[in-house]
């Protein structure tokens, strides 16, 4: 049962299109799991406080939780090193 709604940002969709079919299927399953229980991921620390991630093999899905709207905002999906480097360069978002 999904209790949260998804908002997939262009940055997430752009990277998701680049994934091979097997990884893409696993990412979709993980997104569905996150929507059922967004707190099942890991809350990030330091400069990335407020973001969460979910591990899918060598890949990471990065998202934020908007509890008041019951919405999960998906920012990025990629290999661990690349996703965190992009996220650190990202300007603070006011979409939450």
N, C-alpha and C positions, 0 to 999 in steps of 0.2 A: 504494500500500500504506500503510495507516494503522498507525503504530506507537504513536501516542499516543491516549489516550482523552479524551473531552470531558466537562467538567462545566460546564453552562450555568447560571449563577446567575440568580435571579429578576430581578435588575436588568437583565441581558442580555435575558432573554426578554420582559420588559415593553417594552423599547425596540424589540426586533425585531418585535413585533406591530404597532407603529406605522408601520413602513416600507411604502412602496408595493411592489407585486409585483416590479417590475424590480430595485429596490435589494435587496429581500429575497433574490431569486435570486442576485444577485452576492455578497451577504453569505454565503449558504450555501456557495457555491463557494469563497469565501475561507476559511471555517472548515474546509472539507475540506482545502484546501491547507495551512493552519496545522497541522492534525493530522498531515499527512505530513511537514512540516518547520517546526516552530514557531519556529526561529531565522531564518526568512526575513523576519520582521517587524523592527521597529526597537526596540531596547532603550531605554527612556525614562531620562532623567537627572534629577538633582536630587531634589525631593520625590517624584517618581514612579519612582524607582529600584526595580527589581524587576518593574515592569510592562513589557509589550511592546505594540506596536500594529501593526496592519496597515491600510494605506490601501485604501479601496474608494471611489474617486472622492472626493467631498467628505466622506465618512463615515470613521470610524475604528472599528476593532474593538480593544478593549483586553482583554488577557489576561495571565495569569502561567503560567509553566511549572514544573511539579513534576517534575523529572527523575527522582527516586527512584521515583515511582509511574508514570512515563510518562503523565502526565496534563496536560492544558491546561485551566485554569480561565478561562472567559470571563466578564468582569465587565460590559462595557457595549458598546453600539454606538450611534453617533449622529453628528451633525455634529461636526466637529473641536472647535470652541469649547465646545460644550455638554458633550461627553464629558470633556474635560480639566477643566472647572470642576467637574463632579460628582465626578470622581475625586479631585480635590484636597480636596474636602469630606468624602470618605469616611474613616471611621475605619480605622486599620490592621487588616488582615484576618489572622486566624490560620488561614485555611483551607489554607495551604500549610505 
